[in-house]
Amino acid sequence: MNSEQRLERLKEQLKLTADQVEKVAELDKKNAEKMSEEPTRTREQMQQMTDAERTDMRERFQKIRDEYTAGMKAILTEAQWKTYEEMNSNRNRQRLGQGQGQQGQRQGQVQRPRQGNN
């Protein structure tokens, strides 16, 4: 989902006003700029990072997420914020395979155990 689609989804589900749509769009733009300032790393580069480097990277990304969350909370009404949190909670459950169907598995498909070489 690209940023325009995400904004349209938020507009519909949260019933955003025109002013809120503008503010969320600006917040999204600033967030994307902050994220793009972070260097892109390959899997190999990630594996070669020290624990301190990983911790530092996690903290930088968490700060960006926290700033975005605070911005959204400032834009939305209390009722909209509650709905927004529920939307995120549902999305996170689905990502973790706790929603309808499991991630990487088609709904209704039975996963068979692997047969190993014993």
N, C-alpha and C positions, 0 to 999 in steps of 0.2 A: 504494500500500500504506500503510495507516494504522499507527500505532504498535503497536496491539494485534496486528495481523496480522504485523508485522515481529517482534515479541517472540515470537509463536507459532512463526514460521519459525526464529528463532534457537534457541528451546527444543528444537525437533525436530532440527534439523541439528547443533547442538552438544551435544545431550543435556545441557542445563543442569539443575542441581539446583534444588530449590525456592528455596533461599537465593540462588543465582545469578540466578534469574528475578526475585526481588525487587530485587536490587542493580542488575540491568540496567534494570528498569523505573524505578527511582529515578534512575539515570544518564540515561536517555532523557528523563525529566521535567525534570531540571535543564538538560539540553542544549536542550530545546525552549524553556524559559524564557529562556535566554541568547540563543537565536536570535530570539525574539520581541521582545527588547529592541532589536534592530537595526531602524532605520527601513526601511520598505518604500519602494522607489523605482520609478518608472515607467521605461520604456525611455528616454524623453526626458530624464528627470532623470539617468539613468546617463550618457547621452551628453554632458550638460553638465558632468559632474564633471571636475575637474582631475586630472592624473596623480597628484598628491600625495593627493587625496581617494580616488582608486581604490586606490592603494597602501595607504593607511590602512585602507580597508574590507577589502581582501584580507587584510591582516595580522590584523585583528580576527576575521574568519571562520576564518582558519587557526589562530589561537589556540584558538578554540572547538572546532574539529575535533581539534586536538592534545590538548586536555584530555579530550575524549570518548574518543579512542584510548587514552590513558594509563589512563583509568578502565576501559575494556573489558579492557585487558591485565592490570590488577590483579585483575579479577573472574575471568577465565578461567584454566584450567589451560594448560600449555604446548601440549598436544595440541589443545585447543579453540582456542587462539590461532592455531595453524598453520592449522586448518580455516577459522577466521574470516578470516584474511588471504587464503586461497585463494578464499573466497567473494567477497570484495571485489575481488580481482584479476579474477576471471571477470566480475563485474558491470561493472567499469570497462572491460574489453575490449569487452563487448557495447555499452556506451554509446558507445564510440568506433567502433563498426561493425566490430570485428575478431572478433566472436564468430560465432555461427551466424546468417547473414543480416546485412544491414546496417541500421543505424538508419534508420527512415523508409521502409524498403523491405520488401515482403512476401517471405518466403522463397520462392525459386523464380521470382520475377518478374524478368524481364530489363529492365534500364534502358536505354532507347533514347536515343541522343544527340538533343539539341534541334536543331531546324532553325531557324537564324537568318536574318534578312534580310540577304543578302549583296549 
